[in-house]
Amino acid sequence: MATASRRHYPHARTDALVGVAIVSAAIFVWLIAGPVFGHVKQKVHAGHLPMLYAHIAGGICMLFAGAIALRIGLTREWFRWHKPAGYTYIVGGSVGAIAALIRSFDTQHTPGISTGALAAVWIAFTAMAFRAIRNRRIEQHRTWMIRSYVAAWTFVACRFWSRAMPGELQANVNDMIWATWVMPLFLTEILLQWRAGSRLNRS
């Protein structure tokens, strides 16, 4: 029965993971990103509001367009929308990442190296995915895009951690940011490479 059900709908695991990404991103926008446009937060961020708004707008495009592009790429359904979603992800994400990279040099207001490194990693992963698809290396494109989107989504994980976890589990801000993007990428890499290290079938 389980095998028949899986055969009937083969994309359950993909849809579950993408669904978690979309729902958590929507909660993030509603509870954390949206209030930045309010009057109180505007005072806190006075002096760099245009850069902050570019970062938020680009990040929102990145989170939702990336989830859509990844779902289409993994399932091959509605494939004509894959390229528009992918380009929206690249453009929006580039705006958000470059803004974050620039802001990371203002260490009096941002954690600095940890956020700048995450932005640089996202840019590098996405550039590798784009290079792979330009050279028609489909499998490499797919794995680099998974890494890229995980790097994008870890910003959501970072904010949830900072809001939800008790203070004693957060250490300092830099350590918390390093942990919330390095560990998901570490686990992602193990999952991506797991099959490559499996036992050879010599029969």
Backbone bond lengths (Angstrom), bond angles and torsions (degrees), N, CA, C in turn:
res aa  C-N    CA-C-N  psi(-1)  N-CA   C-N-CA  omega(-1)  CA-C   N-CA-C  phi
1 M - - - 1.459 - - 1.529 110.94 -
2 A 1.349 116.67 -44.79 1.456 120.34 -179.55 1.521 111.05 -63.84
3 T 1.361 115.83 -39.49 1.461 119.54 179.43 1.522 110.70 -64.82
4 A 1.332 117.33 -42.54 1.457 121.04 179.21 1.517 111.29 -63.84
5 S 1.333 116.61 -40.73 1.459 120.68 178.70 1.519 111.19 -63.61
6 R 1.347 117.06 -42.23 1.444 121.25 179.32 1.522 110.75 -64.53
7 R 1.345 115.99 -38.50 1.451 119.77 179.44 1.526 110.30 -68.20
8 H 1.328 116.48 -35.27 1.463 120.95 -179.46 1.526 110.70 -65.04
9 Y 1.310 117.97 -39.55 1.463 121.03 179.12 1.534 108.57 -133.81
10 P 1.337 116.61 91.49 1.468 120.29 -171.09 1.525 114.84 -78.31
11 H 1.341 117.65 -7.27 1.466 119.34 -173.11 1.526 112.94 -105.12
12 A 1.334 117.00 20.40 1.465 119.77 -175.46 1.521 111.77 -60.62
13 R 1.330 117.54 -44.47 1.463 119.90 -177.87 1.521 111.00 -66.27
14 T 1.331 116.38 -43.42 1.463 120.25 178.48 1.520 110.68 -61.51
15 D 1.327 116.92 -46.65 1.463 120.13 -179.32 1.526 111.85 -64.44
16 A 1.323 116.99 -34.59 1.466 119.75 178.41 1.527 110.70 -65.38
17 L 1.333 116.84 -46.15 1.464 120.45 -179.12 1.521 111.34 -66.62
18 V 1.339 116.40 -45.79 1.465 119.87 178.76 1.525 110.25 -64.86
19 G 1.336 116.53 -37.77 1.458 120.13 177.72 1.522 112.42 -61.51
20 V 1.324 116.51 -42.97 1.471 120.40 176.80 1.529 110.32 -60.83
21 A 1.336 116.03 -42.29 1.466 120.13 179.64 1.521 111.31 -62.33
22 I 1.342 117.14 -44.51 1.464 120.82 -177.64 1.526 111.10 -68.79
23 V 1.334 116.72 -44.86 1.471 119.58 -178.68 1.525 110.72 -64.69
24 S 1.340 117.20 -44.59 1.464 119.54 179.51 1.522 111.11 -65.53
25 A 1.343 117.64 -35.63 1.461 120.56 177.07 1.525 110.79 -66.30
26 A 1.339 116.85 -39.59 1.465 120.22 178.52 1.534 110.84 -64.52
27 I 1.334 116.73 -42.18 1.468 120.28 177.12 1.529 110.29 -62.65
28 F 1.331 116.04 -41.04 1.463 120.92 178.06 1.529 110.94 -59.91
29 V 1.334 117.29 -45.95 1.469 120.88 -179.75 1.525 110.32 -63.05
30 W 1.323 115.75 -42.48 1.464 120.48 -176.73 1.532 112.17 -68.14
31 L 1.335 116.61 -46.29 1.464 119.80 -172.55 1.526 113.96 -90.18
32 I 1.342 117.94 -28.65 1.464 119.63 -169.81 1.519 112.24 -118.67
33 A 1.338 117.85 -52.63 1.461 119.66 -176.41 1.525 111.97 -72.47
34 G 1.337 117.13 -44.48 1.457 120.75 -178.03 1.522 114.61 -56.71
35 P 1.339 118.39 -47.66 1.460 119.54 -178.44 1.533 114.74 -61.15
36 V 1.342 118.09 -16.78 1.469 120.09 178.01 1.528 110.42 -61.64
37 F 1.336 117.93 -26.92 1.456 121.19 -179.88 1.530 112.25 -79.73
38 G 1.325 116.79 -3.97 1.457 120.26 179.02 1.515 112.47 -76.09
39 H 1.338 115.91 167.39 1.465 122.09 -173.77 1.532 112.09 -63.75
40 V 1.325 117.27 -40.58 1.471 120.19 -177.21 1.526 110.74 -64.94
41 K 1.325 116.74 -47.57 1.459 120.81 -178.93 1.519 112.17 -67.00
42 Q 1.327 117.48 -29.79 1.455 120.06 177.91 1.522 111.19 -63.09
43 K 1.334 116.45 -35.32 1.466 119.79 176.56 1.522 111.09 -66.85
44 V 1.335 116.00 -41.01 1.464 120.54 -179.24 1.520 111.17 -62.83
45 H 1.333 116.17 -38.19 1.463 121.14 -175.03 1.528 112.41 -102.01
46 A 1.315 117.51 18.75 1.462 120.04 179.41 1.530 109.99 -58.48
47 G 1.328 115.72 137.73 1.461 120.57 179.26 1.517 113.02 105.66
48 H 1.336 117.22 -22.36 1.464 119.25 177.57 1.529 111.43 -141.09
49 L 1.332 116.53 30.63 1.461 120.12 -178.50 1.535 113.36 -61.53
50 P 1.357 119.19 -44.30 1.476 117.34 179.34 1.535 112.65 -57.97
51 M 1.330 116.75 -41.06 1.458 120.44 178.80 1.529 110.93 -66.56
52 L 1.313 116.06 -38.96 1.461 120.15 179.16 1.526 111.15 -66.64
53 Y 1.320 116.80 -43.35 1.461 120.14 179.41 1.529 111.16 -64.87
54 A 1.330 117.04 -38.50 1.469 119.99 176.54 1.520 110.42 -62.73
55 H 1.326 116.16 -41.08 1.462 120.73 178.98 1.527 111.05 -63.33
56 I 1.333 116.83 -45.03 1.460 120.60 -178.24 1.525 110.94 -67.56
57 A 1.340 116.95 -47.24 1.470 119.96 -178.59 1.526 110.77 -62.94
58 G 1.332 116.25 -44.32 1.457 119.20 178.07 1.516 112.15 -64.09
59 G 1.330 116.12 -39.20 1.453 119.86 179.71 1.516 112.80 -66.24
60 I 1.338 117.51 -38.61 1.459 120.65 178.17 1.525 110.39 -64.33
61 C 1.333 116.92 -45.57 1.475 120.06 176.02 1.521 110.56 -58.30
62 M 1.327 115.80 -43.11 1.457 121.17 -177.94 1.533 111.15 -61.50
63 L 1.318 117.18 -45.84 1.462 120.32 -175.75 1.523 112.31 -64.95
64 F 1.333 117.42 -45.54 1.464 119.91 -174.95 1.527 112.35 -83.09
65 A 1.328 117.57 -43.49 1.468 119.37 178.55 1.521 110.51 -66.06
66 G 1.327 117.13 -36.06 1.461 120.47 179.07 1.513 111.90 -65.31
67 A 1.335 116.79 -41.26 1.470 120.03 178.34 1.526 110.67 -63.23
68 I 1.338 116.65 -41.78 1.466 120.70 179.64 1.526 110.37 -65.48
69 A 1.348 116.37 -47.67 1.469 119.89 -179.07 1.524 111.19 -62.13
70 L 1.326 116.68 -39.61 1.462 120.29 -179.50 1.525 110.91 -67.13
71 R 1.319 116.91 -42.36 1.461 120.25 179.06 1.528 110.77 -62.22
72 I 1.328 116.78 -44.22 1.466 120.41 179.29 1.526 110.30 -63.80
73 G 1.335 116.61 -43.93 1.458 120.27 -178.21 1.513 113.16 -64.92
74 L 1.319 117.29 -35.49 1.463 120.88 -178.40 1.522 112.78 -79.82
75 T 1.337 116.82 -31.39 1.467 119.97 -176.98 1.518 113.07 -100.41
76 R 1.336 117.17 -19.18 1.465 123.25 -177.29 1.525 112.11 65.30
77 E 1.321 118.35 20.45 1.456 122.10 176.12 1.526 110.20 -96.31
78 W 1.353 117.05 145.61 1.470 122.54 -177.64 1.536 110.88 51.97
79 F 1.326 114.82 45.37 1.466 119.09 -167.46 1.529 112.73 -66.54
80 R 1.334 118.18 -22.28 1.468 118.66 -179.70 1.528 111.92 -64.67
81 W 1.341 117.09 -17.21 1.464 121.10 178.60 1.523 112.52 -92.27
82 H 1.323 116.52 -1.57 1.465 118.91 -176.12 1.528 111.77 -66.72
83 K 1.318 116.54 -46.89 1.469 119.31 -178.17 1.533 112.26 -65.28
84 P 1.364 120.51 -47.53 1.473 118.69 176.52 1.530 113.12 -58.34
85 A 1.340 116.48 -41.43 1.471 118.84 178.54 1.518 110.96 -65.53
86 G 1.338 116.09 -39.56 1.456 119.95 179.80 1.512 112.64 -64.62
87 Y 1.325 117.08 -43.20 1.469 119.76 179.19 1.531 111.41 -68.42
88 T 1.332 116.53 -35.83 1.471 118.92 174.99 1.520 110.71 -62.49
89 Y 1.316 116.09 -40.70 1.468 121.26 177.14 1.520 110.77 -61.17
90 I 1.328 116.99 -45.81 1.468 120.76 -177.52 1.524 111.05 -66.11
91 V 1.336 116.92 -46.56 1.474 119.80 -177.53 1.526 110.92 -67.43
92 G 1.343 116.58 -50.87 1.459 119.33 179.87 1.513 112.33 -61.98
93 G 1.341 116.05 -43.95 1.459 119.53 179.65 1.516 112.69 -64.68
94 S 1.331 117.08 -36.85 1.466 120.09 179.53 1.524 110.88 -64.64
95 V 1.346 115.99 -41.81 1.465 119.41 176.78 1.527 110.32 -60.74
96 G 1.334 116.42 -48.67 1.465 120.15 -179.26 1.510 112.87 -64.10
97 A 1.349 117.11 -42.11 1.464 120.51 -177.25 1.521 111.94 -70.40
98 I 1.329 117.02 -40.92 1.471 119.77 179.35 1.523 110.08 -65.49
99 A 1.337 116.77 -41.00 1.462 119.50 176.63 1.528 110.56 -61.29
100 A 1.342 117.34 -42.90 1.462 120.62 178.40 1.523 111.09 -64.56
101 L 1.334 116.95 -39.09 1.460 120.66 -179.79 1.529 110.54 -64.70
102 I 1.324 116.74 -42.58 1.466 120.26 178.16 1.524 110.70 -64.94
103 R 1.335 116.34 -45.00 1.458 119.85 -178.60 1.530 112.54 -67.20
104 S 1.330 117.37 -23.14 1.469 119.92 -178.36 1.522 112.40 -65.15
105 F 1.343 117.85 -18.88 1.463 120.33 178.27 1.530 112.42 -77.81
106 D 1.340 116.41 -13.99 1.456 120.46 176.07 1.527 107.89 -89.88
107 T 1.310 116.10 81.38 1.467 120.43 -172.60 1.531 112.78 -72.80
108 Q 1.334 117.70 -9.53 1.462 118.75 175.63 1.526 111.44 -77.91
109 H 1.341 115.87 -17.80 1.458 118.66 -176.84 1.529 112.78 -117.69
110 T 1.322 118.38 -25.37 1.461 122.01 -178.37 1.526 109.38 -124.46
111 P 1.348 117.39 161.68 1.469 120.50 179.52 1.518 114.30 -64.15
112 G 1.331 119.04 -14.99 1.460 120.03 172.37 1.512 114.20 87.25
113 I 1.345 116.65 -115.13 1.463 121.36 -169.93 1.519 111.75 -59.51
114 S 1.317 119.20 -39.97 1.460 120.81 -176.11 1.525 111.67 -63.15
115 T 1.338 118.11 -43.56 1.460 120.16 178.41 1.524 111.45 -74.57
116 G 1.336 116.88 -37.62 1.462 119.73 177.36 1.517 112.02 -63.97
117 A 1.323 116.79 -39.39 1.467 120.55 178.47 1.519 110.99 -65.47
118 L 1.327 117.52 -40.72 1.461 120.47 177.33 1.523 110.99 -61.50
119 A 1.325 117.38 -43.95 1.466 120.49 178.03 1.525 110.81 -61.58
120 A 1.328 116.97 -42.67 1.468 120.66 179.54 1.521 111.48 -65.33
121 V 1.332 116.92 -39.45 1.467 121.13 178.02 1.523 110.25 -63.40
122 W 1.338 117.39 -44.12 1.468 119.81 178.75 1.533 110.63 -60.94
123 I 1.315 117.20 -45.09 1.466 120.67 179.37 1.524 110.45 -60.23
124 A 1.339 117.37 -44.06 1.462 121.18 -179.13 1.518 111.37 -65.06
125 F 1.333 117.95 -46.05 1.464 121.31 -179.58 1.532 110.81 -62.34
126 T 1.323 116.08 -43.29 1.462 119.69 -178.66 1.524 111.28 -68.03
127 A 1.320 116.82 -37.83 1.468 120.07 176.56 1.531 110.76 -63.66
128 M 1.324 117.24 -39.07 1.462 120.58 177.52 1.529 110.96 -65.32
129 A 1.343 116.83 -39.44 1.466 120.33 177.57 1.526 110.69 -64.43
130 F 1.326 116.78 -42.01 1.460 120.99 179.86 1.533 110.79 -65.84
131 R 1.328 116.57 -42.39 1.469 120.71 177.64 1.526 110.37 -61.16
132 A 1.325 117.02 -42.51 1.461 120.71 -178.42 1.522 111.54 -62.62
133 I 1.333 117.81 -43.90 1.457 119.37 -177.90 1.512 110.96 -72.33
134 R 1.321 118.17 -32.02 1.463 119.72 175.09 1.525 111.32 -63.01
135 N 1.332 116.13 -31.29 1.467 121.47 177.83 1.526 112.28 -94.22
136 R 1.349 116.10 10.32 1.471 122.99 177.13 1.533 112.63 60.25
137 R 1.304 116.52 34.35 1.461 121.33 174.50 1.529 107.11 -97.57
138 I 1.332 115.35 86.38 1.458 121.58 -168.63 1.530 111.96 -65.08
139 E 1.323 117.39 -46.54 1.460 120.09 -177.32 1.524 111.32 -64.33
140 Q 1.344 116.60 -42.03 1.469 119.93 177.93 1.531 110.67 -65.24
141 H 1.326 116.13 -38.86 1.468 119.82 176.73 1.527 110.44 -59.84
142 R 1.322 115.88 -44.51 1.462 120.30 -178.00 1.530 111.26 -61.97
143 T 1.326 117.28 -47.06 1.468 119.39 -177.10 1.529 111.77 -69.16
144 W 1.335 117.22 -36.77 1.463 118.52 177.77 1.530 110.97 -68.15
145 M 1.338 116.69 -34.55 1.455 118.93 178.21 1.530 111.25 -69.40
146 I 1.320 117.25 -34.96 1.468 119.40 174.81 1.529 109.70 -61.84
147 R 1.320 116.44 -47.23 1.476 119.52 177.59 1.522 110.76 -59.50
148 S 1.329 116.40 -44.26 1.461 121.03 -178.96 1.522 111.48 -60.31
149 Y 1.335 116.92 -44.67 1.458 118.38 -177.37 1.529 111.44 -71.59
150 V 1.310 117.43 -36.10 1.459 119.26 175.25 1.528 110.02 -60.24
151 A 1.341 116.83 -42.52 1.463 120.25 176.96 1.521 110.89 -61.21
152 A 1.339 117.13 -39.57 1.465 120.62 177.95 1.530 110.76 -65.26
153 W 1.331 116.45 -45.40 1.463 120.13 -175.26 1.524 112.39 -70.05
154 T 1.332 118.33 -24.57 1.464 119.14 -177.19 1.526 112.39 -62.72
155 F 1.331 117.61 -19.92 1.458 118.56 175.00 1.524 110.38 -65.49
156 V 1.332 116.74 -34.77 1.462 120.95 174.12 1.528 109.71 -64.23
157 A 1.333 116.08 -46.06 1.471 120.15 178.92 1.519 111.25 -59.53
158 C 1.331 115.76 -39.81 1.464 120.58 179.81 1.524 110.97 -60.24
159 R 1.332 116.07 -47.08 1.464 119.81 -178.09 1.526 111.91 -68.02
160 F 1.320 116.83 -39.53 1.458 119.08 177.38 1.521 110.72 -63.50
161 W 1.337 116.51 -41.82 1.459 120.58 179.17 1.526 110.24 -60.10
162 S 1.329 115.94 -45.20 1.458 119.57 -176.47 1.519 112.70 -67.76
163 R 1.354 116.46 -26.18 1.463 119.36 -179.40 1.527 113.03 -92.65
164 A 1.330 117.15 -31.37 1.462 120.08 -169.72 1.524 114.38 -99.40
165 M 1.334 116.94 -31.79 1.454 119.31 -173.42 1.530 111.94 -81.27
166 P 1.336 117.51 147.46 1.461 120.56 175.45 1.530 110.96 -59.94
167 G 1.307 115.93 152.71 1.456 120.87 -176.26 1.519 113.76 -57.59
168 E 1.334 117.76 -34.77 1.460 120.25 -177.62 1.525 112.66 -69.43
169 L 1.345 117.57 -16.87 1.468 120.80 178.36 1.528 112.51 -93.85
170 Q 1.321 117.04 -2.07 1.457 119.21 -174.80 1.526 113.96 -99.32
171 A 1.307 117.46 -16.17 1.473 121.54 -176.50 1.528 108.34 51.46
172 N 1.357 117.86 -140.66 1.461 117.90 175.12 1.519 109.91 -92.52
173 V 1.323 115.90 167.31 1.464 120.74 -171.78 1.517 111.47 -61.50
174 N 1.323 117.55 -43.20 1.462 120.45 -178.75 1.522 111.87 -61.68
175 D 1.329 117.34 -45.33 1.468 120.50 178.63 1.518 111.22 -60.81
176 M 1.336 116.69 -41.15 1.458 121.16 -179.49 1.525 111.00 -63.63
177 I 1.331 117.29 -42.53 1.464 120.23 -179.82 1.521 110.63 -67.77
178 W 1.337 117.74 -43.86 1.464 119.69 176.37 1.528 110.59 -55.67
179 A 1.337 116.81 -47.11 1.460 120.57 -176.04 1.525 111.88 -64.71
180 T 1.340 117.30 -39.55 1.460 119.61 -173.69 1.518 113.36 -78.57
181 W 1.343 118.49 -9.11 1.472 116.45 171.30 1.521 113.02 -115.15
182 V 1.315 118.10 -27.83 1.462 119.19 178.92 1.527 110.99 -72.24
183 M 1.329 118.46 -44.32 1.463 120.54 -176.46 1.533 113.01 -65.26
184 P 1.344 120.62 -45.03 1.471 118.35 175.80 1.530 113.11 -59.87
185 L 1.324 117.45 -38.65 1.462 119.58 178.13 1.530 111.35 -69.01
186 F 1.308 116.62 -35.55 1.461 121.16 176.20 1.523 110.93 -61.36
187 L 1.335 116.84 -47.53 1.465 121.16 178.97 1.529 111.04 -66.71
188 T 1.327 116.59 -38.53 1.467 120.25 177.60 1.516 111.02 -60.33
189 E 1.316 116.83 -42.64 1.464 120.11 -178.87 1.531 111.25 -64.78
190 I 1.306 117.34 -39.62 1.465 119.97 176.80 1.531 110.42 -61.25
191 L 1.329 117.02 -45.25 1.463 120.41 -179.87 1.529 111.68 -64.80
192 L 1.333 116.94 -39.77 1.456 119.83 -179.81 1.525 112.05 -67.19
193 Q 1.331 117.24 -32.88 1.459 120.84 -175.35 1.525 113.11 -98.39
194 W 1.337 117.85 -1.97 1.458 120.83 -173.89 1.528 111.80 -59.76
195 R 1.320 116.15 -47.65 1.461 119.84 -177.83 1.528 111.44 -66.06
196 A 1.332 117.26 -34.18 1.470 120.14 -179.34 1.522 111.85 -63.24
197 G 1.338 117.80 -25.73 1.460 120.89 -179.52 1.513 114.08 -98.49
198 S 1.334 118.08 9.65 1.456 120.28 -177.60 1.542 110.65 -76.14
199 R 1.315 114.89 166.82 1.463 121.10 -177.43 1.528 111.19 -63.95
200 L 1.333 116.53 135.25 1.462 120.91 177.09 1.509 110.88 -69.31
201 N 1.311 116.18 140.97 1.473 120.99 176.31 1.520 108.50 -88.72
202 R 1.315 116.86 106.00 1.470 122.18 -175.20 1.525 112.80 -96.59
203 S 1.315 117.18 5.49 1.458 119.16 -177.60 1.536 110.78 -77.28
